Amino acid sequence: MGARRPHVLVTNDDGVDAPGIDALATALGDVARVTVIAPDRNWSASGHVKTMHRPLRVREGRLAGGAPVLVTDGAPSDAIALGLLGIVADPVDLVIAGINRGANFGYDITYSGTVTAAMEGAIGGLPAFAVSLDTYESVADYSVAADFAAYLAQVVARQGLPDGVILSVNVPNLPLCEVQGVRVTRMGRRVYRDALVVREDPSGTPYYWIGGDPPTGVMEEGTDFTAIAQGYISVTPIHLDFTAYDLLQPLAAWSFGEWR
């Protein structure tokens, strides 16, 4: 008798019609039992959302390739929460979010609906990772990212991850023959070049867009940004405990006793 296939819960932040989630679900189907819960629209840059001010709705649907999917009007993190709280009857072994259109480097993880959906899996006590492809092209080849995600799913299902730790995986937009390998990296330093765009509606009332040029990054060895630039798949372990432990003692020495 063969080994038990892990049950993987999948979501994304690009929406149910995005090609990345279809490629991911297809590749995972060869190595796991797959349940997909996807948002009904694009939630890119939505961050870690928990919808509590309105009811959430779920309906049945199909991915582009025909695989069944549960579609929700909630955020990506809502999709994972719904699955773990009972929408999915069978126990889940692993949570995967992606494949995102666009890389998630450095501080991107705080904005990314993809990465924060994986965080929701870790909050639910499960190993989880997010997968992003370094391209913003509307037509892209997700096969390398999907194949690596299926491989990594088997490794993570076997090895596990420490509590409160997720993996953020970034894949270069290259054919397989040009991918240099895999590097375990730290978060790099993103450089955002946001700009405020001010316009007026027909009544003369101003409104605002956050625009600007696409972000770049600082080329430092050992980082996710540099690994991708050099043609490597980047795997970054991220701890949900944001505590700056090296500041606990210095801050305790401040004169807080003078407050009152």
N, C-alpha and C positions, 0 to 999 in steps of 0.2 A: 504494500500500500504506500502511495506517495505521501510526501509531507503535506500538512494542511496548508492551504493557500490563505494568506492573510486577507482580511477584509479591509479595504481601503476606502475611506470617505474623501471625495474629491470636490473642490470648488474652485472658483477663480474670481477675479474682479473685473475682467473684460466683458462679462456677460455670457449668457448661454449660447449665443450664436458665434462666439469667437472661435477661430480655428485652433487656438492653443489648447483649450480644454478638451476638444474632440481628439486631438492628437495624443494628449496625455491619457485619456480614458482608454483609447484604443491600445496603446502600448502596455498599459497596466493590465489590460484584460488577458494578456499572455502569462502573467505571473501572479495574479491576485483576483479575488472577487471585488468588484468595483461598484460602489454606489456614488452617484453624482447628484449633488444639490447645487444648482447654479443660480446666481441672481438673474433677474429678467432683463437687466440693462447694465450698462457700463458703470462701474463704481471705482474707476481708477482714481488714485490719490484720496480715497475715502478715509483711510486710517482705520483705527480700531473702533468699530461702531457696535453699540448694543441698543437695538430698537426697543424701547419700552413705552413710548407715548402713543402707540397705535398697534392694532393687531397685525400679525404677519400672515400672509396667505401663501399657500403652496399648491401647485397644480402639476400634473404629469405632462411631460413633453418628450422631445427627441433632440439629441445632438445632431449636428450636421451630417455625421456619418450614420445616423440611425439608432444609436444606442439610447436606451431610456434614460431620462433625467427628471429629477424633481426640480421645478422652477419656483423660486420664491421672489417676492417683491422686497425682501430684506437685503441687507448688506452681505458681503462675503463672510464676515465673522458671524452674522446672524445665521447664515446657511449652516455653518459648522455647529453652532449652538443648537439649532433645530434638530440636526441629525443626532447629536449626542444626547439630547434631552428626550428623545423618544420617537421622532418622526421616522427614524430608521430602527426597525425592530431588532435586527441582529447586532450583536456586539461589534464594535469597530476596533481594529487593531492599530490603524495608522491613518493619519490625516495628511493629505497632500493638497497644496494650492498651486494653481498655475494651469497651463504655462502662460506666464504674463508676457504681453507685448511691451517690451522695454525692460532694461535692466533695473535692478534695485540695489544700488550701491550706498554704503555709508548711511547717512541720515535718511535716505529714501525709505528705510524700513519703517520709520515712524509715520510716513504718509501712506505707504503701500497697503491697499486692501488685500493684496496677495499675501504679503508677509504677515499681516495682522490676522488673517484667517488661520494661518498656521499657528500663530500665537494662541488663538482661541482653542485649537486642538490641544496645545500644551497645558492651557488652563484647565481643560477637561481631563487632564491626566494621561494624555496619549502622546507617543512620539509623533513628530510632525515636521514637515519641511515644505518650503516654498521654492518654486522653480520659475526663473525669468529668462527670457531670451533677449539678447542685447541688440534689438532692432525696433524701430518704430514704423517700419514699412507695413503697409496694409496687407501686402502679400509676402509671406515669409515661409521658410522651410523649418518646421518645428520638429522634424524627425530626430535630429541629434539630441535635442533637449528631452524629447519624449523617451527615447531609448535609454538615455542616462538616468532619467527619473525612474524608469522601470527597474533598472539595475540597482539604483540606490534604495528603492523601496524594499527590495529583497534583503539588502545589507542591513538597513535600519530595522526591519521586522525581525531579523535574526539577532542583531547586536543590541538593539534598544538605544535609547538616549537618556541621559540624566534628567531628573524631574526639572521642569522649567526651562529646558533647553530646546531650541529648534535649530534647524539648518536653513540658511538662505543660500540657494544655489543660483548662480548666474552662468549662463552658457553663451559663448561667443557665437555671433551670427556667421558661422563658417560651415562649409561641408565637412563631413567626418574626416576626410583625408587631410584636412588642414588644421584640425584641432590638435594642439600640442600635448594634451594630457589633462590631468586634474591636479589642482592645488588647493590645499586647506589654507584659508586666508583669514585675516582680520578685516574689520570694517575699514574702508578707506575714507578719505575726506572729500566729500562732494563740494563742488563750488556752484552755488546757485546764482543765476543772473536774472532774477525776477525784476520786473518793472511794473509800475502801476499805470494802467491805461485808463484815462478818464474820458468819458463821453457823455452826451446828453440825449435823453429820450425826446420824442416829439413835443412834450410839454415844457422842455427846458430843464427838467430835473436831472442832475448828474447821476451817472451810474459808473461802476468800476469793474475792470477786468484785471486779474493778476496775469500779466503776460511776461514777455522777455525772451531772451535766447535760451536754447536748451542748456541744461547744466553740464558742467565738465567735472573733472576730478584731478586730484593731486597724484602724480606718479610717484608712489613710494613702494619699495619692495615689500612683499608680504601682504599686500592689500588686495581686496576684491577687484578694485578698479584696474590696478596694474596687471593682475592675472588675466583679465579679459583682454586688455590691450595687447598682451603678448600671446594671445591665442589659446589660453587655458580655460577650462571649466573651473569656476571658483566655488568652493564650498566653505561657508562661513558659519561657525557655531555661534549662536546668539542666546544669551541668558536673559530671561525675563526679569531677573533681579537687577534693577538698575542702580542699586546702592553703590555709591562711591566709597568703598571701604577704607581707602587710604586717607579719607577726610574725616572719618569718625572721631579719631583722637584729636586732631587739630581743632575741629569745630567744638568739641567738648571743652577745650581750653578757653574758648571765647568767654566774655564776661556776661553770660546770660543771667548770672545771679543779680546783676544790677537792674534787671528789667523792672522790678517793683520795689 
